[in-house]
């Protein structure tokens, strides 16, 4: 019997260790520790959960219903306090982590617990048929019963561990991380099945033990059908938790894709308008330039005939005017009509919004050797320049006298072509750990911050990527594509 008790304790320790692993795996996907620089900080959640289980087992040793519920409440409250103190993020995230894990664990426990019925049935059979046989006479009956009990508990705990890990993994896999450490009001929708799971666990614990004629009787003994009904309820709720979380995550991803599509459509419209505007401007400039050259040539001949050698000042004046007409053209020359239109349009917008801004695109040139489609080039320039202009506007709000500038340049390195957009900004930038992209400072983060993702998609399409470089008050967006 002592050996059986020792084995039971070892099984409990193994269960605690596995639950600790599951909780650190689950929490680590959604939140980051406040002191993540500490060595092995990610394992703290698992260690704390093991301690919670040990303390709970010591404090709530009694097996009556009230004690069982009190143990569940204790585990939940202490785990929530730990989440608040240890992890970054808002309070809704910490409520989600606590309730979701407690619900998954409780449902996994009750789904597996009913399989004790098999072990209990085998034990009853052993006692009934072995009480008067050789096992009893040899004193092996208690040993056999102890071994059978250990096997039953090990089987039930194995089922619990498998269910807990599988459903946690499914939730983690479904999570589309937009901003780690935060959840909004949609957490209520995630938690409805989880809260139902916790309430079912509380109800089962309250009804588990009843006293009849002064003798405690298990709920399963009074209603054997519950050996089948309770695990079915637990499995249905586990499926509902995973399904509800996945469906709302898919809806969020779909909403993000729709926002990206709307932004892309707006950018295409802007590019088309800019190209039409630039084409009209080019036509007007060419027409005016042609007419002005003819007029200037006639006037120059007349001046030469009328004032030949007499008034050098008038002759020089008209020659200077001729040179000015020759220079009459668009400000931006990149070697590509689409990029000329986009850069020219954005530069005019920047000049209106940011007084005294310095704009420079002299170092940006596109040749026929660069095989980026006009549509993709428009996306890169539109999004990159929009972000640069917004950064300069925010800087001017905080620092009205600061120098604002935007510079575009391009260069080749081996078989790669680089486009760099450099701009001044307020020096404050937070980067997402997973994507490596700056986190938007605007409230509507699901819509804003998409521009850089679209630039990355275009760069990846051409076998490249993007990089964001911060040097003091300088921000450099570097887009790399294969030449």
C-alpha positions in Angstrom: 0.0 0.0 0.0 2.8 2.3 0.8 4.3 1.6 -2.7 0.9 2.5 -4.3 0.8 5.8 -2.3 4.3 6.6 -3.5 3.4 5.9 -7.1 0.2 8.1 -6.8 2.3 11.0 -5.5 4.8 10.6 -8.4 1.9 10.6 -10.8 0.6 13.8 -9.2 4.0 15.4 -9.5 4.3 14.4 -13.2 0.8 15.9 -13.8 1.7 19.2 -12.1 4.9 19.4 -14.2 3.0 18.8 -17.4 0.3 21.3 -16.5 3.1 23.8 -15.8 4.5 23.2 -19.2 1.1 23.7 -20.8 0.5 27.0 -19.0 3.8 28.5 -19.9 3.3 27.5 -23.5 -0.2 29.0 -23.5 0.6 32.2 -21.7 3.8 32.8 -23.6 2.0 33.0 -26.9 -0.3 35.8 -25.8 1.8 37.9 -23.4 5.3 38.8 -22.5 6.7 39.0 -18.9 7.4 42.4 -17.5 10.9 41.3 -16.6 11.7 39.2 -19.7 15.4 40.0 -19.4 15.6 37.6 -16.4 17.0 34.3 -17.2 14.3 31.6 -17.9 11.6 34.2 -17.3 9.3 32.3 -19.7 9.2 29.3 -17.4 8.0 31.3 -14.4 4.3 30.7 -15.2 4.8 26.9 -15.1 6.7 27.1 -11.8 4.1 29.3 -10.2 1.3 27.0 -11.3 3.1 24.0 -9.8 3.4 25.9 -6.5 -0.3 26.9 -6.7 -1.3 23.2 -7.1 0.9 22.1 -4.2 -0.4 24.8 -1.9 -4.0 24.2 -2.9 -3.6 20.4 -2.3 -2.2 21.2 1.2 -4.9 23.7 2.1 -7.9 21.9 0.7 -7.4 18.2 1.7 -11.0 17.5 2.5 -13.1 15.8 -0.2 -16.4 17.5 0.5 -18.1 19.6 -2.2 -17.5 22.9 -0.6 -13.8 22.2 -0.2 -13.5 21.1 -3.9 -15.1 24.4 -5.0 -13.0 26.4 -2.7 -9.9 24.8 -4.2 -11.0 25.8 -7.7 -11.6 29.4 -6.6 -8.3 29.6 -4.9 -6.4 28.3 -8.0 -8.3 30.8 -10.2 -7.7 33.9 -8.0 -4.0 33.2 -7.3 -3.4 32.6 -11.0 -5.1 35.8 -12.0 -3.1 37.8 -9.4 0.1 36.3 -10.8 -0.9 37.3 -14.4 -1.6 40.8 -13.3 1.7 41.1 -11.6 4.0 39.2 -14.0 2.7 39.9 -17.5 2.5 43.0 -19.6 -0.8 43.9 -21.2 -4.3 45.1 -20.3 -6.6 43.6 -17.8 -8.8 42.0 -20.4 -5.9 39.9 -21.6 -5.1 38.6 -18.1 -8.8 37.7 -17.5 -8.8 35.8 -20.8 -5.6 33.9 -19.9 -6.8 32.9 -16.5 -10.4 31.9 -17.3 -9.4 30.2 -20.5 -6.7 28.0 -18.9 -8.7 27.1 -15.8 -11.7 26.2 -18.1 -9.5 24.0 -20.4 -7.9 22.3 -17.4 -11.2 21.6 -15.6 -12.9 20.3 -18.6 -10.0 18.0 -19.5 -10.0 16.7 -15.9 -13.7 15.9 -16.0 -13.5 14.4 -19.4 -10.8 12.0 -18.2 -12.2 11.5 -14.7 -15.1 9.4 -15.9 -12.7 6.8 -17.2 -12.2 5.8 -13.6 -15.4 3.9 -14.0 -13.4 1.3 -15.9 -10.8 1.0 -13.2 -13.5 0.9 -10.5 -15.4 -1.8 -12.3 -12.3 -3.9 -12.7 -11.5 -3.4 -9.0 -14.9 -4.5 -7.9 -14.7 -7.5 -10.1 -11.3 -8.4 -8.6 -12.6 -8.0 -5.1 -15.7 -10.0 -5.7 -14.0 -12.9 -7.5 -10.7 -12.9 -5.6 -11.9 -12.5 -2.0 -12.1 -16.3 -1.5 -9.5 -17.4 -4.0 -5.7 -17.9 -4.1 -5.0 -14.1 -4.3 -6.7 -13.5 -1.0 -5.2 -16.4 0.7 -1.7 -15.4 -0.5 -2.2 -11.8 0.5 -1.8 -10.6 -3.0 -5.3 -9.1 -3.3 -4.4 -5.7 -1.7 -1.3 -5.5 -3.9 -3.3 -6.3 -7.1 -5.9 -3.7 -6.1 -3.2 -1.1 -5.5 -1.6 -1.8 -8.9 -4.9 -1.6 -10.6 -5.7 1.7 -8.9 -2.3 3.2 -10.0 -3.0 2.1 -13.6 -6.4 3.7 -13.5 -5.2 7.0 -12.2 -2.3 7.0 -14.7 -4.7 6.4 -17.5 -7.1 9.2 -16.4 -4.2 11.7 -16.0 -2.8 10.7 -19.4 -6.2 11.5 -21.0 -6.3 14.8 -19.1 -2.8 15.8 -20.3 -3.5 14.8 -23.9 -6.8 16.8 -24.0 -5.3 19.8 -22.3 -2.3 20.0 -24.6 -4.2 19.3 -27.8 -6.9 22.0 -27.2 -4.3 24.6 -26.0 -2.3 24.0 -29.1 -5.3 24.4 -31.3 -6.1 27.8 -29.6 -2.5 29.0 -29.9 -2.4 27.9 -33.6 -5.6 29.9 -34.3 -4.3 33.1 -32.8 -3.5 35.8 -35.3 -1.2 38.1 -33.4 -1.8 41.7 -34.3 -0.5 43.2 -31.1 0.9 41.0 -28.4 -0.1 41.8 -24.9 -3.5 43.3 -25.7 -7.1 42.2 -26.1 -10.2 44.4 -26.7 -13.9 43.9 -26.0 -14.1 40.9 -28.3 -12.6 38.9 -25.4 -16.1 38.6 -24.0 -17.0 36.5 -27.1 -13.9 34.4 -26.6 -14.8 33.7 -23.0 -18.5 32.8 -23.1 -17.8 29.0 -23.7 -14.9 29.1 -21.2 -17.0 30.7 -18.5 -19.7 28.0 -19.2 -16.9 25.4 -18.8 -15.9 26.8 -15.4 -19.5 27.0 -14.2 -20.1 23.4 -15.2 -16.9 22.4 -13.3 -18.2 24.3 -10.2 -21.6 22.6 -10.5 -20.1 19.1 -10.8 -17.9 19.8 -7.8 -20.9 21.0 -5.7 -22.9 17.9 -6.6 -20.1 15.5 -6.6 -20.5 14.3 -3.0 -23.8 14.0 -1.1 -24.4 12.6 2.3 -27.1 9.9 2.5 -28.0 8.5 5.9 -24.7 9.9 7.2 -22.7 8.2 4.5 -21.0 10.2 1.7 -22.1 9.0 -1.8 -20.4 10.0 -5.1 -22.6 11.6 -7.8 -21.5 8.9 -10.2 -22.6 6.2 -7.8 -26.1 7.7 -7.6 -26.4 8.3 -11.4 -24.0 5.9 -13.3 -25.2 7.5 -16.6 -23.1 10.5 -15.7 -19.9 8.5 -16.5 -21.0 9.1 -20.1 -22.8 12.4 -19.9 -20.2 14.5 -18.1 -17.3 13.7 -20.5 -19.6 14.4 -23.4 -20.5 17.8 -21.9 -16.8 18.4 -21.3 -15.7 17.5 -24.8 -18.5 19.6 -26.3 -17.5 22.6 -24.3 -13.8 22.1 -25.2 -14.8 22.1 -28.8 -16.9 25.2 -28.4 -14.0 27.0 -26.7 -11.7 26.3 -29.6 -14.3 26.8 -32.3 -15.5 30.2 -30.9 -11.9 31.4 -30.6 -11.0 30.3 -34.1 -14.0 31.7 -35.8 -13.6 35.2 -34.2 -9.9 35.1 -35.0 -10.8 34.3 -38.7 -13.3 37.1 -38.6 -10.6 39.5 -37.4 -8.2 38.4 -40.1 -11.0 38.8 -42.7 -11.7 42.3 -41.4 -8.0 43.1 -41.6 -7.9 41.9 -45.2 -10.9 44.0 -46.1 -9.1 47.0 -44.6 -6.0 46.3 -46.6 -8.2 45.9 -49.8 -9.9 49.3 -49.1 -6.5 50.9 -48.6 -5.1 49.4 -51.8 -8.2 50.5 -53.8 -7.8 54.0 -52.5 -4.2 54.0 -53.4 -4.9 52.7 -56.9 -7.5 55.5 -57.3 -5.0 58.1 -56.0 -2.3 56.7 -58.4 -4.7 56.9 -61.4 -5.7 60.5 -60.4 -2.1 61.5 -60.0 -1.1 60.0 -63.4 -4.0 61.8 -65.1 -3.1 65.0 -63.3 0.6 64.6 -64.2 -0.2 63.7 -67.9 -2.3 66.9 -68.2 0.6 68.9 -66.5 3.1 67.4 -68.9 0.9 68.2 -71.9 0.4 71.7 -70.7 4.1 72.2 -70.0 5.1 70.8 -73.4 2.5 73.0 -75.2 3.6 76.2 -73.3 7.2 75.3 -73.7 6.8 74.9 -77.5 4.9 78.1 -77.9 7.2 80.1 -75.6 10.3 78.9 -77.5 8.8 80.1 -80.8 7.8 83.4 -79.3 11.2 83.9 -77.7 13.0 83.1 -81.0 10.9 85.8 -82.8 11.5 88.3 -80.1 15.2 87.6 -80.0 15.5 88.1 -83.8 13.6 91.4 -83.5 15.8 92.6 -80.7 19.0 91.7 -82.6 17.8 93.7 -85.6 16.5 96.7 -83.7 19.1 96.9 -80.9 22.1 95.1 -82.4 25.1 96.2 -80.5 23.2 99.1 -78.8 21.6 97.6 -75.8 23.4 94.6 -74.4 21.2 94.5 -71.3 18.0 93.8 -73.3 19.6 91.1 -75.3 21.0 89.4 -72.2 17.6 89.5 -70.5 15.9 87.6 -73.3 18.7 85.0 -73.4 18.1 84.4 -69.7 14.4 84.0 -70.4 15.2 81.4 -73.1 17.2 79.4 -70.6 14.4 79.5 -68.1 12.0 78.2 -70.7 14.3 75.3 -71.4 14.3 74.4 -67.7 10.5 74.6 -67.5 9.4 71.0 -66.6 8.2 68.8 -63.7 10.2 69.0 -60.4 10.5 65.2 -60.2 12.4 63.1 -62.8 12.8 59.5 -61.8 12.8 57.9 -65.3 9.3 56.4 -64.8 6.0 58.1 -65.4 4.2 56.3 -62.5 6.9 57.1 -59.9 7.1 60.7 -61.2 3.3 61.1 -60.7 3.3 59.5 -57.2 6.4 61.3 -55.9 5.3 64.6 -57.4 1.8 64.3 -56.0 3.0 63.3 -52.5 5.7 66.1 -52.5 3.0 68.7 -53.3 0.8 67.4 -50.5 3.8 67.4 -48.1 4.6 71.0 -48.9 1.0 72.0 -48.1 0.9 70.1 -44.8 4.3 70.8 -43.4 5.6 74.3 -43.8 9.2 74.6 -44.9 9.7 70.9 -45.4 12.7 70.0 -47.4 11.9 67.5 -50.2 14.6 65.7 -52.3 14.2 63.0 -54.9 17.3 63.8 -57.0 18.9 60.5 -55.9 16.0 58.4 -56.9 16.2 57.0 -60.4 14.4 54.0 -62.1 15.7 52.5 -65.3 14.4 49.8 -67.6 16.6 47.3 -65.8 14.5 47.5 -62.7 11.6 45.1 -63.3 9.2 46.2 -60.7 5.7 46.6 -62.0 4.2 50.1 -62.0 1.4 48.9 -59.7 3.8 47.5 -57.1 6.1 50.6 -57.4 3.0 52.8 -56.7 2.2 50.8 -53.6 5.8 51.1 -52.2 6.0 54.8 -52.9 2.5 55.7 -51.8 2.7 53.9 -48.5 6.3 54.9 -47.8 5.7 58.6 -48.5 2.4 58.6 -46.6 4.2 57.3 -43.5 7.0 59.8 -43.9 4.6 62.7 -44.3 2.6 61.6 -41.2 5.9 61.3 -39.2 6.9 64.8 -40.2 3.5 66.2 -39.3 3.6 64.5 -35.8 7.1 65.8 -35.3 6.0 69.4 -36.1 3.1 69.1 -33.6 5.6 68.3 -30.8 8.5 70.3 -32.1 7.3 73.3 -34.2 10.8 74.5 -34.9 12.4 71.2 -35.9 13.7 70.7 -39.4 11.4 68.5 -41.5 12.6 66.7 -44.5 11.9 63.7 -46.8 14.6 62.2 -49.0 14.1 59.4 -51.6 17.1 57.6 -53.1 17.9 54.4 -54.9 21.1 52.4 -55.5 22.3 49.0 -56.5 24.3 46.5 -54.6 25.4 43.4 -56.4 22.1 41.9 -57.8 19.8 43.9 -55.5 18.1 47.2 -56.0 17.4 49.4 -53.0 14.8 52.1 -52.5 15.2 54.2 -49.4 12.8 56.8 -48.0 14.4 58.8 -45.2 12.5 61.3 -43.1 12.8 63.3 -39.9 10.5 62.2 -37.0 10.1 62.8 -33.2 12.5 60.0 -32.3 9.9 57.7 -30.7 9.4 54.3 -32.3 8.2 51.0 -30.9 8.7 47.8 -32.9 6.7 44.7 -33.0 8.8 41.7 -31.9 7.3 39.3 -34.4 7.1 41.4 -37.6 10.0 43.8 -36.9 7.8 46.6 -38.1 7.0 49.8 -36.2 3.8 49.7 -34.1 1.3 52.3 -35.1 0.7 55.1 -32.6 -2.9 55.6 -33.8 -5.9 54.3 -32.0 -7.3 52.3 -34.9 -4.3 49.9 -35.1 -6.2 47.4 -37.2 -6.4 49.8 -40.1 -3.2 51.8 -39.6 0.1 50.0 -39.9 -1.1 48.1 -42.9 1.0 50.2 -45.3 4.3 48.7 -44.2 2.8 45.2 -44.5 1.7 45.9 -48.1 5.2 47.2 -48.9 6.7 44.0 -47.5 4.4 41.9 -49.6 5.5 43.8 -52.7 9.2 43.4 -51.8 8.8 39.7 -51.0 7.1 39.2 -54.4 10.4 40.3 -56.0 12.6 38.2 -53.7 13.4 41.0 -51.3 12.3 42.5 -48.0 12.1 45.7 -46.1 14.0 47.1 -43.1 13.2 50.0 -40.8 16.2 51.8 -39.4 16.2 54.4 -36.7 19.1 56.8 -36.1 18.2 59.4 -33.6 15.6 61.6 -35.2 16.1 59.9 -38.6 13.9 57.2 -39.8 14.9 55.2 -42.9 12.6 52.8 -44.7 14.8 50.5 -46.9 13.1 48.4 -49.5 15.2 45.7 -51.2 14.2 43.9 -54.4 16.1 41.7 -56.8 17.4 43.7 -59.8 
